[in-house]
């Protein structure tokens, strides 16, 4: 038996989380790329065969990343020198052409096996990479599915074979093609969410030899990896406050893992020293951003929070109310995922605002029947949508939706104290992304939203609307007031 030990460090959903944070009574530094780099450097010195991999969503989520449209993130990742990364949904936020530019900036392979340029049936990215360590060949394959790629509906040239079944087949196709290369370890880097990872693992044929699934998207914190169909499955939460660590022993004869230990390592001052060189590099970006964005936009009456995107929140209520007023509608919807921070204020700088609400998108006004409006609430509040971690919404004042989770039904929906009538018409507003994906998110077709009246684009930049409103309305506040109620 010829065995070798490997250490695989893995991150996912880093979201431009560059800077350490001070937490706790003693003011310890937690997370940030310089501490993460310090830990990676330490492990690379201590262990012989170290790999660092990232399972998607490196970009989007910080003002530095937004200002540089991901270029800063890729440059900093070049410094960290991951061995391989895969795509997440947010890598597409700045557009497909820009993503292809970012790939050229990267000094590391970005793999994805199941995104295609439809007309020519050509893969968009390198589907896999084989890394040789200590004479062992390790195959990495990248996978993403339609559940997290709704932004691609805006691009008619790029398509995919991205159902779980098709993703499974793509993984099988690549492993079949490279069996003769005597692959010792096979790893799927996915960005589809932990529950979907387990479903995918169950579909993979044992003959394909997949050993590990290292995933992202659902921001799942684990105590230990799941084991499905003989495949170990894990991910490492969100941001840079922690990193996953696999210490595995691989047998060259059986091409399998014969022993392993997995840990979720907290990244703080107790475990690693700052990488001062990287800290200076980060500061060079931060100084530019601070000069531009460190002006006070508004002071709220209190700190506003957004702790759980599946529930009504204070920040969500404020932003939805702004859109309701601006669009003059009965109900304004805002995607909970558009709000990127869990809290903000009471003093809010321009940089704070751009971090919490980074996306530029259209807002469009529609006229719909009450029956359609009920279907929209019924779909996004459903038990099924919560279970699959689908798209969730914040709604404007005057709306009261009650969902009975025991009976899995929309129990009531009222606007301004009046029950919504199936045959009455109501005006609503939606972000462009949610209009383009309305059938998936609301079970309503795009045609169903425009049958009564032609839609009207109110603004081409939702961010500009909120930013201007905040700048001219000081001491705002909002509470959670029972707009979305779940009976369980």
C-alpha positions in Angstrom: 0.0 0.0 0.0 1.5 3.3 -1.1 -0.1 6.2 0.9 0.5 9.9 1.1 -1.0 12.5 3.4 -2.5 15.7 1.9 -3.9 18.8 3.6 -6.7 20.6 1.7 -7.7 24.0 3.0 -11.0 25.3 1.5 -13.1 28.5 1.5 -16.3 29.5 -0.1 -18.6 32.5 -0.3 -15.7 34.9 0.7 -17.7 37.8 -0.8 -14.9 40.3 -0.8 -14.4 39.9 3.0 -11.0 41.5 3.0 -10.8 43.1 6.4 -10.5 41.7 9.9 -13.1 42.6 12.5 -12.7 43.4 16.2 -14.9 41.2 18.4 -15.4 40.2 22.0 -14.6 41.9 25.2 -10.8 41.7 24.6 -11.0 43.1 21.1 -9.6 40.1 19.3 -9.2 40.4 15.5 -11.3 37.9 13.6 -11.1 37.0 9.9 -9.9 39.0 7.0 -7.6 38.1 4.2 -4.3 39.0 6.0 -5.1 36.6 8.9 -6.3 34.0 6.5 -3.1 34.4 4.5 -1.1 34.1 7.7 -2.8 30.8 8.5 -2.4 29.4 4.9 1.3 30.4 5.0 1.7 28.6 8.4 0.1 25.4 7.1 2.2 25.5 3.9 5.3 25.6 6.1 4.2 22.9 8.5 2.8 20.4 6.0 4.3 18.9 2.9 1.4 18.5 0.5 -1.0 21.5 0.9 -3.8 22.6 -1.4 -6.0 25.7 -1.1 -9.2 25.7 -3.0 -12.2 28.0 -3.2 -15.8 26.9 -4.0 -17.2 30.0 -5.6 -18.4 33.5 -4.8 -15.0 35.2 -4.2 -16.5 38.5 -5.4 -19.3 40.8 -4.4 -20.2 41.9 -0.9 -17.7 44.7 0.0 -17.4 48.2 -1.2 -13.8 47.5 -2.3 -14.9 44.7 -4.5 -17.8 46.7 -5.9 -15.6 49.7 -6.7 -13.1 47.6 -8.6 -15.7 45.2 -10.0 -13.9 42.2 -8.7 -10.5 43.1 -10.0 -9.2 43.9 -6.5 -10.5 40.5 -5.3 -8.8 38.6 -8.1 -5.5 40.5 -7.5 -5.7 39.6 -3.8 -6.6 36.0 -4.6 -3.5 35.9 -6.8 -1.5 36.8 -3.7 -3.2 33.9 -1.7 -2.4 31.6 -4.7 -5.2 29.1 -4.5 -4.5 25.9 -6.4 -8.0 25.9 -8.0 -11.4 27.7 -7.7 -14.8 27.2 -9.2 -17.5 29.7 -10.2 -20.3 30.9 -7.9 -23.4 32.8 -9.0 -21.9 36.1 -7.9 -18.9 35.8 -10.2 -21.5 36.7 -12.9 -22.7 39.9 -11.2 -20.5 42.2 -13.2 -21.6 40.6 -16.5 -20.3 37.7 -18.6 -17.7 39.7 -20.6 -16.2 41.0 -17.3 -16.1 37.5 -15.8 -14.1 36.3 -18.8 -11.8 39.3 -18.2 -11.4 38.4 -14.5 -10.5 34.8 -15.6 -7.6 36.2 -17.6 -6.4 38.3 -14.6 -6.4 35.2 -12.4 -3.1 33.4 -12.0 -5.0 30.2 -10.9 -7.4 27.9 -12.8 -11.1 28.6 -12.6 -13.0 25.4 -13.4 -16.5 24.7 -14.5 -17.7 21.7 -16.4 -21.3 22.5 -17.3 -21.6 26.1 -18.6 -21.8 26.3 -22.4 -21.9 28.8 -25.2 -25.0 27.3 -26.7 -24.6 28.0 -30.4 -21.2 26.3 -30.6 -21.6 23.8 -27.8 -18.4 25.0 -26.3 -17.7 25.1 -22.6 -17.4 28.5 -21.1 -14.6 27.6 -18.8 -11.9 25.0 -18.3 -14.0 22.0 -17.0 -11.3 20.5 -14.7 -7.7 20.6 -13.7 -5.4 17.8 -12.6 -2.9 18.7 -9.9 0.1 16.5 -9.3 1.3 16.5 -5.7 4.0 14.1 -4.4 3.5 11.9 -7.4 -0.3 11.6 -6.9 -2.8 13.0 -9.4 -5.7 14.9 -8.0 -8.6 15.8 -10.3 -10.8 18.8 -9.6 -14.1 19.4 -11.5 -16.3 22.5 -11.1 -20.1 22.3 -11.0 -22.9 24.8 -10.7 -26.7 24.4 -11.3 -29.7 26.4 -12.4 -30.7 27.0 -8.8 -28.0 29.6 -8.4 -27.6 30.8 -12.0 -30.7 32.8 -12.5 -28.7 35.8 -13.7 -27.9 33.8 -16.9 -31.5 34.2 -18.0 -30.4 37.7 -19.0 -27.8 36.3 -21.4 -29.2 34.4 -24.4 -25.9 33.2 -25.7 -24.8 31.2 -22.7 -26.7 28.1 -21.5 -26.0 25.1 -19.6 -26.6 21.5 -18.8 -27.2 22.3 -15.2 -29.8 20.2 -13.6 -28.5 17.9 -10.9 -28.9 14.9 -13.2 -27.0 16.6 -16.0 -24.3 17.9 -13.6 -23.9 14.3 -12.4 -23.5 13.2 -16.0 -20.9 15.8 -16.7 -18.9 14.7 -13.7 -19.1 11.1 -14.9 -18.1 12.1 -18.4 -14.9 13.8 -17.2 -13.9 11.0 -14.8 -14.6 8.4 -17.5 -12.3 10.3 -19.9 -9.4 10.4 -17.5 -9.5 7.0 -15.8 -6.4 6.0 -17.7 -4.5 8.8 -16.1 -4.7 6.9 -12.8 -6.4 9.7 -10.8 -5.7 9.1 -7.1 -8.2 11.5 -5.7 -11.3 13.1 -7.3 -12.8 16.3 -5.9 -16.0 18.1 -7.1 -15.9 21.8 -6.4 -19.5 22.9 -6.3 -21.6 26.0 -5.7 -25.1 24.6 -5.3 -25.8 24.5 -1.6 -25.2 21.8 1.0 -28.6 20.0 0.6 -28.1 19.9 -3.2 -24.6 18.6 -2.7 -26.0 15.6 -0.9 -28.5 15.0 -3.6 -25.8 15.2 -6.2 -23.6 12.8 -4.3 -26.4 10.2 -4.3 -26.6 10.3 -8.1 -22.9 9.7 -8.7 -21.8 6.2 -9.8 -19.2 4.6 -7.6 -17.2 3.7 -10.7 -16.6 7.4 -11.3 -14.5 7.5 -8.2 -15.6 10.9 -6.7 -14.1 11.1 -3.2 -14.9 14.6 -2.0 -17.5 17.4 -2.6 -16.3 20.7 -1.4 -19.2 23.2 -1.8 -20.6 26.6 -1.2 -23.6 28.9 -1.7 -25.7 27.9 1.3 -23.2 29.3 3.9 -23.5 26.1 5.9 -21.5 25.7 9.1 -20.7 22.1 9.9 -19.3 20.1 12.8 -18.3 17.3 10.5 -18.7 16.4 6.8 -21.7 14.5 5.6 -21.1 11.1 4.1 -23.4 10.2 1.1 -22.8 7.3 -1.3 -19.3 7.0 0.1 -18.5 10.7 -0.7 -17.5 13.2 2.0 -19.3 16.5 1.6 -18.4 19.8 3.3 -18.2 23.6 3.1 -16.9 26.4 5.3 -19.7 28.8 6.1 -19.3 32.3 4.7 -16.6 35.0 4.6 -13.1 34.7 5.9 -13.8 34.1 9.6 -13.1 30.4 9.2 -11.5 28.0 6.8 -12.2 24.3 6.3 -9.3 21.9 6.7 -9.1 18.3 5.5 -6.1 16.2 6.5 -6.4 13.1 4.4 -4.4 10.0 3.6 -4.8 8.7 0.1 -3.9 5.2 -1.1 -2.3 5.2 -4.6 -3.2 1.5 -5.2 -7.0 1.8 -4.5 -7.2 5.5 -5.4 -9.2 6.2 -2.3 -9.1 8.0 1.0 -8.1 5.6 3.8 -8.1 8.1 6.7 -9.1 11.7 7.2 -9.6 14.4 9.8 -11.7 17.5 9.1 -11.9 20.7 11.1 -13.5 24.1 10.7 -10.6 26.4 11.7 -11.5 29.8 13.2 -9.3 32.5 11.7 -8.1 34.9 14.4 -5.0 36.2 16.1 -4.7 33.1 18.3 -4.1 30.8 15.4 -2.2 32.9 12.9 -0.2 36.1 12.5 -1.2 38.8 10.0 0.5 38.7 6.7 1.7 42.2 6.8 2.6 42.4 3.1 -0.9 41.5 2.1 -2.3 43.9 4.7 -0.4 46.8 3.0 -1.7 45.6 -0.4 -5.3 45.6 1.0 -4.8 49.1 2.5 -3.8 50.4 -1.0 -7.3 49.6 -2.2 -8.9 50.7 1.1 -7.3 54.1 1.0 -8.8 54.8 -2.4 -12.2 53.7 -1.4 -12.2 55.6 1.9 -11.3 58.8 0.2 -14.3 58.4 -2.1 -16.9 56.9 0.1 -16.1 57.9 3.7 -18.7 60.7 3.7 -21.8 60.5 5.9 -24.9 59.8 3.9 -27.5 59.6 6.7 -27.9 59.1 10.4 -30.7 56.7 11.4 -32.5 57.0 14.7 -31.2 53.6 15.6 -29.2 50.7 14.1 -31.2 48.7 11.5 -30.8 45.0 11.0 -31.2 42.3 8.4 -30.4 39.1 10.4 -32.3 36.5 8.3 -33.2 37.0 4.6 -36.1 34.5 5.0 -37.9 36.8 7.4 -39.2 40.4 7.5 -36.3 42.7 8.5 -35.9 46.4 9.4 -33.6 47.2 6.5 -35.9 45.3 4.2 -38.9 47.3 5.3 -37.1 50.6 4.9 -35.9 49.9 1.3 -39.3 48.4 0.3 -41.1 51.5 1.6 -38.8 53.7 -0.4 -39.6 51.8 -3.6 -43.3 51.9 -2.8 -43.2 55.7 -2.5 -41.0 56.2 -5.5 -43.1 53.9 -7.8 -46.5 54.8 -6.4 -47.6 51.2 -6.0 -49.8 49.1 -3.7 -47.0 46.7 -3.0 -43.2 46.9 -3.6 -41.1 43.7 -3.5 -37.4 43.7 -2.9 -35.2 40.6 -3.0 -33.8 39.8 0.4 -30.6 38.8 -1.2 -30.1 42.3 -2.5 -29.3 43.4 1.0 -25.8 42.2 1.7 -25.1 43.2 5.3 -26.8 42.1 8.5 -26.8 45.5 10.1 -26.2 49.1 9.3 -26.1 52.5 11.2 -27.0 54.5 13.0 -24.4 56.6 11.2 -24.2 55.5 7.6 -21.5 56.5 5.2 -21.7 56.3 1.5 -19.4 53.3 1.6 -21.7 51.6 4.2 -24.7 52.0 1.9 -22.9 50.8 -1.2 -21.8 47.7 0.9 -25.3 46.9 2.1 -27.0 47.6 -1.3 -24.4 47.1 -4.1 -26.6 46.1 -7.0 -27.6 48.4 -9.9 -30.9 47.1 -11.4 -34.1 48.4 -12.9 -37.3 48.8 -11.0 -40.5 48.2 -13.0 -44.1 48.9 -12.2 -46.8 46.2 -13.1 -50.5 45.9 -12.8 -51.8 42.4 -11.8 -54.9 40.7 -10.6 -55.3 39.8 -7.0 -55.2 36.2 -7.9 -51.7 36.7 -9.4 -50.6 38.6 -6.3 -51.7 35.8 -4.0 -49.8 33.3 -6.1 -46.6 35.4 -5.8 -46.9 35.4 -2.0 -48.0 31.8 -1.8 -44.9 30.7 -3.8 -42.1 32.6 -2.0 -43.6 32.0 1.5 -44.1 28.3 0.9 -42.5 25.5 2.9 -41.0 24.2 -0.3 -39.2 27.5 -1.0 -37.9 27.7 2.5 -36.7 24.1 2.4 -34.7 24.6 -0.8 -33.4 28.0 0.4 -35.0 29.7 -2.6 -35.5 33.4 -3.3 -37.1 35.5 -0.4 -38.6 38.9 -0.3 -39.1 42.0 1.8 -42.4 43.9 1.2 -43.7 47.5 1.7 -45.9 48.9 4.4 -49.6 48.2 4.2 -49.0 44.6 3.2 -49.9 41.8 5.6 -49.4 38.2 4.5 -50.1 35.3 6.8 -48.7 31.9 5.8 -49.8 28.7 7.7 -46.8 26.5 7.7 -48.7 23.6 9.4 -51.2 23.5 6.5 -48.6 24.8 3.9 -51.0 27.5 2.5 -51.3 31.2 2.3 -53.9 31.9 5.0 -54.6 35.6 4.2 -53.2 38.5 2.2 -54.4 42.1 2.8 -53.3 45.5 1.6 -54.0 48.6 3.8 -56.4 46.5 5.9 -58.5 45.1 3.0 -58.3 41.5 1.9 -56.9 41.1 -1.6 -59.6 40.3 -4.1 -58.9 37.8 -6.8 -60.5 39.9 -9.5 -59.4 43.4 -8.4 -56.2 44.9 -9.9 -53.2 46.0 -7.9 -50.0 47.8 -8.8 -46.7 46.3 -7.8 -43.0 46.9 -8.4 -40.2 44.4 -9.0 -36.4 44.5 -9.6 -35.4 43.6 -13.1 -33.6 40.4 -12.0 -36.8 39.2 -10.3 -39.0 40.1 -13.2 -36.7 38.1 -15.6 -37.0 35.1 -13.2 -40.6 35.6 -12.1 -41.8 32.1 -13.1 -39.1 30.5 -11.0 -39.4 32.8 -8.1 -43.2 33.5 -8.1 -44.8 30.8 -10.3 -46.0 33.6 -12.5 -44.9 34.0 -16.2 -43.5 37.2 -17.6 -46.6 37.3 -19.8 -48.8 37.0 -16.7 -47.3 40.2 -15.4 -48.1 42.3 -18.4 -51.5 41.1 -19.6 -53.5 43.9 -18.0 -51.2 46.9 -18.7 -47.8 47.6 -20.2 -45.1 47.6 -17.6 -43.3 50.9 -16.8 -39.6 51.1 -16.0 -39.5 53.6 -13.1 -35.7 53.6 -12.7 -32.7 52.0 -14.3 -30.8 52.2 -11.0 -32.5 51.0 -7.8 -29.4 52.0 -5.9 -29.6 55.6 -7.0 -33.2 55.7 -5.8 -32.4 54.6 -2.3 -29.2 56.6 -2.1 -31.0 59.9 -3.0 -33.8 59.2 -0.6 -31.5 58.5 2.3 -29.5 61.6 1.6 -32.6 63.8 1.9 -34.4 62.1 4.9 -32.4 62.1 8.1 -33.3 60.2 11.3 -35.2 57.4 9.6 -36.1 54.2 11.4 -38.1 51.1 10.8 -39.3 48.1 12.9 -40.4 44.6 12.1 -44.1 45.1 12.2 -45.8 41.9 11.0 -45.8 42.3 7.2 -44.8 38.7 6.7 -46.2 36.3 9.3 -45.5 32.6 9.5 -47.7 30.4 11.6 -45.9 27.2 12.7 
